[in-house]
Amino acid sequence: MPRAIPAIRYPARNAQVLLTNRPAGVPQPGDFTLAEADLPRLDAGQILVRNIYLSADPAQRGWASAEANYSAPVPLGTPMRALAVGQVMESHADGFAAGDFVYGFFGWQDYAAVAPAAVLHKITEDVPLDAAASLLGINGVTAYLALTLLGRPVAGDTLVVSTAAGSVGSFVGQIGASLGATTIGLTGDDDKVRRCIASYGYAHAINYKTANLDAALRDCAPKGVNVYYDNTGGTILDTILRQMAIAGRVVQCGTASVGSWLPAPTGPRNEREILTRRLVWSGFVIFDHMGAYALACADLAAMWQAGKITYDTDISHGIEAAPGAIAALYSGANTGKKLIQIT
Ligand SMILES: NC(=O)c1ccc[n+]([C@@H]2O[C@H](COP(=O)([O-])OP(=O)(O)OC[C@H]3O[C@@H](n4cnc5c(N)ncnc54)[C@H](OP(=O)(O)O)[C@@H]3O)[C@@H](O)[C@H]2O)c1
């Protein structure tokens, strides 16, 4: 049973954030419209969820857009696709009962009637409820699985991580350090540099906006980079590829710095770096790994209970905060996992 659960109120109407304009690039507040609807009707096999924490994720850029992505775009005029933590109010589905806490695709709205397939995780761990949307959300589980399955750092390796002070990056730093890697975090703000070192397990941290990244990295990683956990792509990736050690691994987890997906941006050709350094470059999408999700949560919750991992959340209040939340993420304004508390 999770702890630190906010008081819940139950409005008579379903406040929703609809996607009403197809964004070109990062979704802006004007791409959304606040609306109200009747409470959803519960069909056979569904559960009714009262959302508590709405999640804002960089992935929503892809879900909202018609650019190249791994999923169909959100239809215009419907609630924005979003992850959320909520409580089951009523269940017509096996395995769920009123009172259960769940994390899944419930959308930017007060209430959702969904099939069990929309639930990524039933929250039974003894952690605060906001941890269910961060540490045990796709951020923590992605960090854990992508690093251990694809990056596979071992003691003595040098691990570089971009968006290091963000939600995913903060967990990659801590897990990498616990595996014995020398961790180097890249972030775009001096205060975040300090947090990387003080809280997120980084031995070194570099402000990629103000430092000469190439030179700073050579100082911190004189023997080259064994694992690069990449959340940005773009020129940061181009720079690091030229400092990878032989047989290094690149985990492509995000592309936060790539402004345009279609047409694809041009840049340096990197094939010779891959070939001559014998690199393995792997893409990761968390939704391919749902079979491992609950086990990863159990491990992450145990680490938190043992004081071996920490998490930070950046919580806004009221559903009106949702439309601007994705753009704020891409501006780097967030200080931890971006959530909107709506109870
Ligand atoms: N593949 C998957 O299954 C999966 C799952 C979850 C998340 N992700 C990816 O993981 C990454 C981090 O996600 P998160 O939820 O933890 O978000 P986050 O790191 O908390 O927030 C996004 C961060 O991206 C950085 N950023 C934004 N624009 C940038 C740019 N142009 N160049 C460099 N950095 C930029 C900013 O940090 P700075 O201030 O440090 O620049 C910002 O704080 C994202 O790329 C996301 O798509 C992937």
Ligand as a Chemical Component Dictionary entry (heavy atoms), coordinates in Angstrom:
data_LIG
# 
_chem_comp.id                   LIG 
_chem_comp.type                 NON-POLYMER 
_chem_comp.pdbx_formal_charge   0 
_chem_comp.three_letter_code    LIG 
# 
loop_
_chem_comp_atom.comp_id 
_chem_comp_atom.atom_id 
_chem_comp_atom.alt_atom_id 
_chem_comp_atom.type_symbol 
_chem_comp_atom.charge 
_chem_comp_atom.model_Cartn_x 
_chem_comp_atom.model_Cartn_y 
_chem_comp_atom.model_Cartn_z 
_chem_comp_atom.pdbx_ordinal 
LIG N1  N1  N 0  12.774 5.616  -24.457 1  
LIG C1  C1  C 0  11.898 5.556  -23.469 2  
LIG O1  O1  O 0  11.179 4.585  -23.292 3  
LIG C2  C2  C 0  11.816 6.753  -22.557 4  
LIG C3  C3  C 0  11.015 6.736  -21.387 5  
LIG C4  C4  C 0  11.018 7.868  -20.566 6  
LIG C5  C5  C 0  11.775 8.990  -20.927 7  
LIG N2  N2  N 1  12.521 8.954  -22.075 8  
LIG C6  C6  C 0  13.357 10.086 -22.474 9  
LIG O2  O2  O 0  14.220 10.436 -21.404 10 
LIG C7  C7  C 0  14.542 11.810 -21.510 11 
LIG C8  C8  C 0  14.328 12.458 -20.143 12 
LIG O3  O3  O 0  12.940 12.369 -19.803 13 
LIG P1  P1  P 0  12.398 12.918 -18.407 14 
LIG O4  O4  O 0  10.958 12.599 -18.343 15 
LIG O5  O5  O -1 13.282 12.452 -17.330 16 
LIG O6  O6  O 0  12.523 14.482 -18.585 17 
LIG P2  P2  P 0  13.483 15.467 -17.803 18 
LIG O7  O7  O 0  14.894 15.035 -18.058 19 
LIG O8  O8  O 0  13.036 15.595 -16.396 20 
LIG O9  O9  O 0  13.180 16.846 -18.541 21 
LIG C9  C9  C 0  13.653 17.069 -19.823 22 
LIG C10 C10 C 0  15.051 17.706 -19.786 23 
LIG O10 O10 O 0  15.588 17.683 -21.091 24 
LIG C11 C11 C 0  16.580 18.663 -21.176 25 
LIG N3  N3  N 0  16.459 19.323 -22.486 26 
LIG C12 C12 C 0  15.362 19.907 -23.017 27 
LIG N4  N4  N 0  15.660 20.419 -24.225 28 
LIG C13 C13 C 0  16.964 20.132 -24.447 29 
LIG C14 C14 C 0  17.852 20.407 -25.514 30 
LIG N5  N5  N 0  17.466 21.089 -26.602 31 
LIG N6  N6  N 0  19.130 19.952 -25.435 32 
LIG C15 C15 C 0  19.538 19.263 -24.346 33 
LIG N7  N7  N 0  18.742 18.988 -23.289 34 
LIG C16 C16 C 0  17.469 19.422 -23.349 35 
LIG C17 C17 C 0  16.343 19.668 -20.020 36 
LIG O11 O11 O 0  17.387 19.463 -19.078 37 
LIG P3  P3  P 0  18.662 20.460 -18.987 38 
LIG O12 O12 O 0  18.182 21.666 -18.211 39 
LIG O13 O13 O 0  19.667 19.655 -18.274 40 
LIG O14 O14 O 0  19.038 20.811 -20.403 41 
LIG C18 C18 C 0  15.031 19.188 -19.421 42 
LIG O15 O15 O 0  14.943 19.409 -18.033 43 
LIG C19 C19 C 0  13.667 12.397 -22.609 44 
LIG O16 O16 O 0  14.436 12.514 -23.794 45 
LIG C20 C20 C 0  12.580 11.351 -22.777 46 
LIG O17 O17 O 0  12.034 11.356 -24.064 47 
LIG C21 C21 C 0  12.544 7.875  -22.872 48 
# 
loop_
_chem_comp_bond.comp_id 
_chem_comp_bond.atom_id_1 
_chem_comp_bond.atom_id_2 
_chem_comp_bond.value_order 
_chem_comp_bond.pdbx_ordinal 
LIG N1  C1  SING 1  
LIG C1  O1  DOUB 2  
LIG C1  C2  SING 3  
LIG C2  C3  SING 4  
LIG C2  C21 DOUB 5  
LIG C3  C4  DOUB 6  
LIG C4  C5  SING 7  
LIG C5  N2  DOUB 8  
LIG N2  C6  SING 9  
LIG N2  C21 SING 10 
LIG C6  O2  SING 11 
LIG C6  C20 SING 12 
LIG O2  C7  SING 13 
LIG C7  C8  SING 14 
LIG C7  C19 SING 15 
LIG C8  O3  SING 16 
LIG O3  P1  SING 17 
LIG P1  O4  DOUB 18 
LIG P1  O5  SING 19 
LIG P1  O6  SING 20 
LIG O6  P2  SING 21 
LIG P2  O7  DOUB 22 
LIG P2  O8  SING 23 
LIG P2  O9  SING 24 
LIG O9  C9  SING 25 
LIG C9  C10 SING 26 
LIG C10 O10 SING 27 
LIG C10 C18 SING 28 
LIG O10 C11 SING 29 
LIG C11 N3  SING 30 
LIG C11 C17 SING 31 
LIG N3  C12 SING 32 
LIG N3  C16 SING 33 
LIG C12 N4  DOUB 34 
LIG N4  C13 SING 35 
LIG C13 C14 SING 36 
LIG C13 C16 DOUB 37 
LIG C14 N5  SING 38 
LIG C14 N6  DOUB 39 
LIG N6  C15 SING 40 
LIG C15 N7  DOUB 41 
LIG N7  C16 SING 42 
LIG C17 O11 SING 43 
LIG C17 C18 SING 44 
LIG O11 P3  SING 45 
LIG P3  O12 DOUB 46 
LIG P3  O13 SING 47 
LIG P3  O14 SING 48 
LIG C18 O15 SING 49 
LIG C19 O16 SING 50 
LIG C19 C20 SING 51 
LIG C20 O17 SING 52 
# 
